[in-house]
Amino acid sequence: MAATRLPGTPRLLRALNDRAALELLLDRGPLTRAQLGEMTGLSKVTASQLVERLEQRGLVRRVGEQAGGRGPNAQLYAVTPGSAHVIGVDVGPERVAAACADITGAIVSRVEQSTKDTDDPVGVVHNAVVQAAAEAGTDMTSVRRVVLGTPGLVDPASGEISFAWDLPRWHRGLLDDLRRDLSTPVVFGNDVNLAAIAEQSAGAAKGMRDFVLIWIGRGVGLASVIDGRLHQGSTGAAGEIGYLPVAGAEVPRHQSKRAQKGGVRGAFQSIAGADAVKAIGKKYGFRGNEASDVIRAAVESGDAGDQVLDELAEKLALGVAATCVVLDPPLVVLAGEVSQAGGIGLAERVEREVAAITLVTPKVVITEVESEPVLHGALHTALDAVRDEVFGSTTG
């Protein structure tokens, strides 16, 4: 019986080869045709055809020559940066920051817009996104995706914001409004989840398939990565650790209704959030405008601030331990302004306390994404999707 020929197989193979070559150029470029052939296992003829195809589609370009050897110098090729752009947006209660990156991942612009004294979230995002594109030297026709990092719940099914306690003007229907306004794909992402994506791609969790990230800053939050994938839960509430009932804290009832009106927060939030951190610092004589200022002052004071870090670590360990006895991750990353201020000393204390009160002993470390992790996570998420679209359709 003759073998059945799968329709479209040559085209599929070309697409796979093109994608492999483009990834190599991103990671290790610029490269010559011969180098691409060697690294992909393709013949010289096939590699040359591949490069010509990608060059014709505007995805790669000649960027120089490689000297040496007999005959003419070999042409060097790299991915064309302007073949597509993405924009990441970090949305907070007081400002929106937007950054534009080209398809190579290089950030080419960053802008900010105030969210104070405005009832128009679409207008604020529109201005930030369009300005970011303009300052990058492009326009919205080149922007293939916009990813917005926002506090609160993002419904995994609809992609809509379903709850953001400190962004009262953000509401259901906003996603469609933004998509119509910007005429490009727009995606919401929970801010702490995006911070975890940044940590996995370029931070302390690089190469890790299982870890949790706990955010301690203005609020508290958690992101969990299981077998390489971000876990969001059925409603997007996975990681809302601020509502975790913990020992020694009042457990408020009918929480979500009151929180939407700026009312009571959850139990863990009440012992580990910004207000609680300030209260711990005040107890030992340390004050500051922000919770991170309090912890920074305690760290800088040396032995005099140890009690602040000890007590904060005990509080944080309750949330970390509750998470780790369920998921048993090998790594816990502490992120957010308070965690960064506490540094290695805080991480070591939390690690010891978790080991003392549970059967699990995860490594606890401080984030290595030192600035704007939400924005970087949004850009990384957007780039992943757009590269799939652009690199996956090279054969026409």
C-alpha positions as CSV (number, residue, x, y, z in Angstrom):
1,M,0.0,0.0,0.0
2,A,1.4,3.4,-1.0
3,A,2.1,5.9,1.7
4,T,-0.4,8.6,2.1
5,R,1.1,12.1,1.3
6,L,0.0,14.7,3.8
7,P,-1.3,17.8,2.0
8,G,0.6,20.9,2.7
9,T,3.6,19.2,4.2
10,P,6.3,21.0,2.2
11,R,4.7,24.3,3.2
12,L,4.6,23.3,6.8
13,L,8.2,22.3,6.7
14,R,9.2,25.7,5.2
15,A,7.2,27.5,7.9
16,L,9.0,25.4,10.6
17,N,12.4,26.1,9.1
18,D,11.6,29.8,8.7
19,R,10.5,30.0,12.4
20,A,13.7,28.2,13.5
21,A,15.9,30.5,11.5
22,L,14.1,33.6,12.8
23,E,14.5,32.5,16.4
24,L,18.2,31.8,15.8
25,L,18.6,35.3,14.3
26,L,16.9,36.8,17.4
27,D,19.0,34.8,19.8
28,R,22.4,34.7,18.1
29,G,22.3,37.0,15.0
30,P,23.5,38.5,12.8
31,L,24.3,35.3,10.9
32,T,25.3,34.3,7.4
33,R,23.3,32.0,5.2
34,A,25.9,29.3,5.8
35,Q,25.7,29.7,9.5
36,L,21.9,29.5,9.4
37,G,22.2,26.3,7.4
38,E,24.7,24.7,9.8
39,M,22.6,25.6,12.9
40,T,19.3,24.5,11.4
41,G,20.7,21.4,9.7
42,L,19.6,22.6,6.2
43,S,21.5,22.4,3.0
44,K,23.2,25.4,1.6
45,V,20.6,25.7,-1.2
46,T,17.6,25.3,1.2
47,A,19.2,27.9,3.6
48,S,19.7,30.3,0.8
49,Q,16.1,29.9,-0.4
50,L,14.9,30.4,3.2
51,V,16.8,33.7,3.6
52,E,15.6,35.0,0.2
53,R,12.0,34.2,1.2
54,L,12.4,36.0,4.6
55,E,14.1,38.9,2.9
56,Q,11.3,39.3,0.3
57,R,8.7,39.4,3.1
58,G,10.7,42.1,4.9
59,L,11.4,39.9,8.0
60,V,15.2,39.9,7.6
61,R,17.7,42.3,6.2
62,R,21.3,42.5,5.3
63,V,23.3,44.2,8.0
64,G,26.9,43.8,6.9
65,E,29.5,41.3,5.8
66,Q,31.7,38.7,7.4
67,A,35.2,38.9,6.3
68,G,37.6,36.0,6.0
69,G,37.9,32.9,3.9
70,R,38.3,32.6,0.1
71,G,36.0,34.4,-2.3
72,P,33.7,37.3,-1.6
73,N,32.7,38.2,2.0
74,A,29.5,36.5,3.2
75,Q,26.5,38.7,3.8
76,L,25.2,38.9,7.4
77,Y,21.5,38.9,8.1
78,A,19.4,40.0,11.0
79,V,15.7,40.2,11.9
80,T,14.2,43.5,10.6
81,P,13.4,45.4,13.8
82,G,10.5,47.4,12.3
83,S,8.7,44.5,10.8
84,A,6.3,44.6,13.7
85,H,5.9,46.5,17.0
86,V,4.1,45.8,20.3
87,I,3.2,48.1,23.2
88,G,3.1,47.1,26.9
89,V,1.1,49.3,29.4
90,D,1.4,49.3,33.2
91,V,-1.8,50.7,34.6
92,G,-1.8,52.1,38.2
93,P,-4.2,54.3,40.2
94,E,-2.1,57.4,39.5
95,R,-0.4,56.9,36.2
96,V,-0.2,54.8,33.1
97,A,3.2,53.9,31.6
98,A,3.5,52.6,28.1
99,A,6.5,51.3,26.2
100,C,6.9,50.3,22.6
101,A,9.2,47.5,21.5
102,D,10.2,46.3,18.0
103,I,9.9,42.6,17.1
104,T,13.5,42.0,18.3
105,G,12.4,43.0,21.8
106,A,14.3,46.2,21.9
107,I,12.4,48.9,23.8
108,V,12.4,52.0,21.6
109,S,10.1,54.4,23.5
110,R,8.5,54.9,26.9
111,V,5.9,57.4,28.0
112,E,3.7,58.2,31.0
113,Q,0.2,59.7,31.3
114,S,-1.5,60.7,34.6
115,T,-4.7,59.0,35.5
116,K,-5.6,61.6,38.1
117,D,-8.7,63.7,37.6
118,T,-10.0,61.8,34.6
119,D,-13.1,59.8,34.1
120,D,-12.0,58.5,30.7
121,P,-9.8,55.4,30.9
122,V,-10.0,54.9,27.1
123,G,-8.7,58.3,26.5
124,V,-5.8,57.9,28.9
125,V,-4.7,54.6,27.4
126,H,-5.2,55.9,23.9
127,N,-3.0,58.9,24.4
128,A,-0.3,56.8,26.1
129,V,-0.3,54.1,23.4
130,V,-0.4,56.5,20.4
131,Q,2.4,58.6,21.9
132,A,4.5,55.6,22.6
133,A,4.2,54.5,19.0
134,A,4.9,58.0,17.7
135,E,8.1,58.3,19.9
136,A,9.2,55.0,18.5
137,G,9.1,56.4,15.0
138,T,6.1,54.3,13.9
139,D,2.3,54.4,13.9
140,M,-0.5,52.1,15.0
141,T,-0.5,50.2,11.7
142,S,2.8,48.6,12.8
143,V,1.6,47.9,16.3
144,R,0.4,44.3,16.2
145,R,-0.7,43.9,19.9
146,V,-1.2,46.0,23.1
147,V,-1.0,44.2,26.5
148,L,-2.2,46.1,29.5
149,G,-1.1,45.1,33.0
150,T,-3.8,46.0,35.6
151,P,-4.5,45.3,39.2
152,G,-7.5,43.0,40.0
153,L,-9.1,40.1,38.3
154,V,-9.0,39.4,34.6
155,D,-11.6,36.9,33.4
156,P,-9.7,34.1,31.5
157,A,-12.7,33.4,29.3
158,S,-13.6,36.9,28.2
159,G,-10.4,38.7,28.8
160,E,-12.4,41.4,30.6
161,I,-11.5,43.1,33.9
162,S,-14.0,41.8,36.4
163,F,-12.7,43.4,39.6
164,A,-10.1,46.1,40.2
165,W,-10.6,47.7,43.6
166,D,-8.2,50.7,43.1
167,L,-9.3,51.4,39.5
168,P,-13.0,52.3,40.0
169,R,-13.4,53.7,36.5
170,W,-12.2,50.5,34.9
171,H,-15.2,48.3,34.0
172,R,-16.6,45.5,31.9
173,G,-16.9,46.5,28.3
174,L,-13.6,48.5,28.5
175,L,-11.7,45.9,26.5
176,D,-14.0,46.2,23.5
177,D,-13.9,50.0,23.8
178,L,-10.1,49.9,23.7
179,R,-10.0,47.5,20.8
180,R,-12.4,49.7,18.7
181,D,-10.5,52.8,19.7
182,L,-7.0,51.5,18.9
183,S,-8.0,49.3,15.9
184,T,-5.5,46.6,17.1
185,P,-5.6,43.5,19.3
186,V,-5.7,44.6,23.0
187,V,-5.3,42.1,25.9
188,F,-5.6,42.6,29.7
189,G,-3.2,40.9,32.1
190,N,-3.1,40.8,35.9
191,D,-0.2,42.9,37.0
192,V,1.4,40.3,39.3
193,N,1.0,37.6,36.7
194,L,2.9,39.8,34.2
195,A,5.6,40.4,36.8
196,A,6.0,36.6,37.1
197,I,6.3,36.3,33.3
198,A,9.1,38.9,33.4
199,E,10.8,37.0,36.2
200,Q,10.6,33.8,34.3
201,S,12.0,35.3,31.1
202,A,14.8,37.5,32.5
203,G,14.9,37.3,36.3
204,A,15.4,35.0,39.3
205,A,13.1,32.3,37.9
206,K,14.7,32.1,34.4
207,G,14.6,28.5,33.3
208,M,12.3,27.4,36.1
209,R,9.2,25.5,35.2
210,D,7.7,25.7,38.7
211,F,7.8,28.7,41.0
212,V,5.6,31.2,42.8
213,L,6.0,35.0,43.0
214,I,4.7,36.9,45.9
215,W,4.2,40.6,45.5
216,I,4.5,42.9,48.5
217,G,4.0,46.5,47.8
218,R,1.0,48.8,47.8
219,G,-1.0,45.6,47.9
220,V,-0.2,41.9,48.1
221,G,-0.6,39.3,45.3
222,L,0.7,36.0,44.1
223,A,1.4,34.4,40.7
224,S,2.0,30.7,40.3
225,V,3.8,29.0,37.4
226,I,3.1,25.3,37.2
227,D,4.9,23.1,34.6
228,G,6.0,26.2,32.7
229,R,2.5,27.7,32.5
230,L,0.9,30.6,34.4
231,H,-2.0,29.4,36.5
232,Q,-4.9,31.9,36.5
233,G,-7.8,29.8,37.8
234,S,-11.4,29.5,36.5
235,T,-12.3,33.1,37.2
236,G,-8.9,34.7,37.2
237,A,-8.8,34.9,41.0
238,A,-5.8,32.5,41.4
239,G,-3.2,34.5,43.3
240,E,-5.5,36.9,45.1
241,I,-3.6,36.0,48.3
242,G,-4.6,39.2,50.0
243,Y,-7.9,37.5,50.8
244,L,-6.2,34.4,52.3
245,P,-7.5,33.7,55.9
246,V,-4.5,33.5,58.2
247,A,-4.0,33.1,61.9
248,G,-4.1,36.3,64.0
249,A,-6.1,38.3,61.5
250,E,-9.8,39.1,61.3
251,V,-11.5,37.3,58.4
252,P,-14.0,39.9,57.0
253,R,-17.1,38.6,55.4
254,H,-18.8,39.7,52.2
255,Q,-15.4,41.0,51.3
256,S,-15.7,41.6,47.6
257,K,-18.7,43.9,47.9
258,R,-17.1,46.2,50.4
259,A,-13.7,46.2,48.7
260,Q,-15.2,47.6,45.6
261,K,-16.3,50.6,47.6
262,G,-12.8,51.0,49.0
263,G,-13.7,49.2,52.2
264,V,-12.1,46.3,54.2
265,R,-9.3,44.2,52.7
266,G,-8.6,40.5,53.2
267,A,-7.0,38.9,56.2
268,F,-3.5,38.4,54.8
269,Q,-3.6,41.9,53.3
270,S,-4.3,43.3,56.8
271,I,-1.1,41.8,58.2
272,A,1.3,42.0,55.2
273,G,0.1,45.0,53.1
274,A,1.5,48.5,53.1
275,D,-0.4,49.7,56.1
276,A,0.6,46.7,58.2
277,V,4.3,47.2,57.1
278,K,4.1,50.8,58.3
279,A,2.6,49.7,61.6
280,I,5.4,47.2,62.2
281,G,8.0,49.8,61.5
282,K,6.4,52.3,63.8
283,K,6.4,49.8,66.6
284,Y,10.2,49.8,66.5
285,G,10.7,53.5,65.7
286,F,10.9,53.4,61.9
287,R,8.6,55.6,59.8
288,G,8.3,56.6,56.1
289,N,5.9,58.0,53.5
290,E,5.8,54.6,51.8
291,A,6.0,51.1,53.3
292,S,9.2,50.5,51.3
293,D,10.8,53.5,52.9
294,V,10.1,52.0,56.3
295,I,11.8,48.7,55.4
296,R,14.7,50.4,53.7
297,A,15.3,52.5,56.8
298,A,15.3,49.4,59.0
299,V,17.8,47.6,56.7
300,E,20.1,50.6,56.6
301,S,20.1,50.8,60.4
302,G,21.7,47.4,60.7
303,D,21.1,45.4,63.9
304,A,18.6,48.0,65.2
305,G,16.2,47.1,62.3
306,D,16.4,43.4,62.7
307,Q,13.2,43.2,64.7
308,V,11.3,44.9,61.9
309,L,12.5,42.3,59.3
310,D,11.9,39.4,61.8
311,E,8.3,40.4,62.4
312,L,7.6,41.1,58.7
313,A,9.1,37.8,57.7
314,E,6.9,36.0,60.2
315,K,3.8,37.6,58.7
316,L,4.9,37.0,55.1
317,A,5.7,33.3,55.9
318,L,2.1,32.6,56.7
319,G,1.0,33.4,53.2
320,V,4.1,31.8,51.6
321,A,3.7,28.6,53.7
322,A,0.0,28.3,52.8
323,T,0.8,28.5,49.2
324,C,3.8,26.2,49.3
325,V,2.1,23.3,51.2
326,V,-0.4,23.2,48.3
327,L,1.9,23.7,45.3
328,D,5.3,22.6,46.8
329,P,7.3,24.8,44.4
330,P,11.1,24.7,44.5
331,L,11.4,28.5,44.3
332,V,9.6,31.5,45.8
333,V,10.4,34.9,44.4
334,L,9.6,38.0,46.6
335,A,8.8,41.0,44.4
336,G,7.3,44.4,44.8
337,E,8.7,47.6,46.5
338,V,8.6,46.2,50.0
339,S,10.4,43.0,49.1
340,Q,13.1,44.8,47.1
341,A,13.7,47.1,50.1
342,G,14.0,44.1,52.4
343,G,16.5,42.5,50.1
344,I,18.3,39.2,50.8
345,G,17.9,39.6,54.5
346,L,14.1,39.5,54.2
347,A,14.2,36.6,51.8
348,E,16.5,34.5,54.1
349,R,14.2,35.2,57.1
350,V,11.1,34.1,55.2
351,E,12.9,31.0,53.9
352,R,13.8,30.0,57.5
353,E,10.3,30.7,58.9
354,V,8.6,28.7,56.1
355,A,10.8,25.7,56.8
356,A,10.2,26.0,60.5
357,I,6.4,25.9,60.2
358,T,5.8,23.5,57.3
359,L,7.2,20.3,55.8
360,V,8.4,22.1,52.6
361,T,11.6,24.0,52.2
362,P,11.5,26.2,49.0
363,K,14.3,28.5,48.1
364,V,13.2,32.1,48.7
365,V,14.9,34.8,46.7
366,I,14.4,38.5,45.9
367,T,13.3,39.5,42.4
368,E,16.0,40.2,39.8
369,V,13.8,42.3,37.6
370,E,14.7,45.6,39.4
371,S,12.5,48.1,37.4
372,E,9.0,48.0,35.9
373,P,8.4,44.2,36.0
374,V,4.8,44.6,35.0
375,L,5.7,46.7,31.9
376,H,8.4,44.2,30.9
377,G,6.0,41.3,31.5
378,A,3.4,43.0,29.3
379,L,5.9,43.5,26.5
380,H,7.2,39.9,26.7
381,T,3.6,38.6,26.5
382,A,2.9,40.7,23.5
383,L,6.1,39.7,21.8
384,D,5.4,36.0,22.3
385,A,2.0,36.3,20.6
386,V,3.1,38.6,17.8
387,R,6.2,36.5,16.9
388,D,3.9,33.5,16.7
389,E,1.7,35.4,14.2
390,V,4.5,37.0,12.2
391,F,7.0,34.1,12.2
392,G,4.3,31.5,11.8
393,S,3.0,32.9,8.5
394,T,6.2,33.4,6.5
395,T,5.2,31.2,3.6
396,G,2.2,33.4,2.6
